[in-house]
Amino acid sequence: MKRTLATAIATAVLSGAMASAASAAETSLEINACELLTPAEITAAIGLPVDNGRREDDGLSRDGQYSSTCFWTIEPGKTPDQAAPGRGRRFVILNAQRWPAGRDMAKKFLEAFHESADQGVIANKPVPRKFGDEALWWGDGLAVRKGDVSFGVSVFMPKRGEPRTSAMEEKLAPQILKRIDRKTAV
């Protein structure tokens, strides 16, 4: 009886310690994509109003990164044009990941775009851009890494017959990087 009680207590203490360690790891890696851009910055970059954004995090993954996504609806009160490309849906999406320090996982995140293009998963060959430690345009958005943080930002505002450029995403990247620098310097 005493041994069973001691085992139960030890198991409870160990479980609590493991949960605390997991919670501490998630908290130390947590990143909030909605805090990396403001609606005013997006509006200035794209020339149209957006809502306050909606956060949808995947949280801590098996490979150790914390992933956060924010969606901002462009002209939120406007009825979508069902005949338009993408059924008239227009939005800005930012997906940010903080990776465990020193494992070069943010670099591998960008390498995956090159591999995806080589395998035909994405239609365009990534084109280098000059942001952060490394950046590329993959045809539908801009992917950037800075230290152990990576992000992808895309403005989805299709127009009939008009090719996509990286101009709007490139206006947003410096704002995102500025906030990432502030948050990692702490």
Summary of the structure (lengths in Angstrom):
residues: 186
radius of gyration: 20.4
end to end distance: 50.1
largest distance: 76.5
contacts: 533
relative contact order: 0.14
helix: 41%
strand: 23%
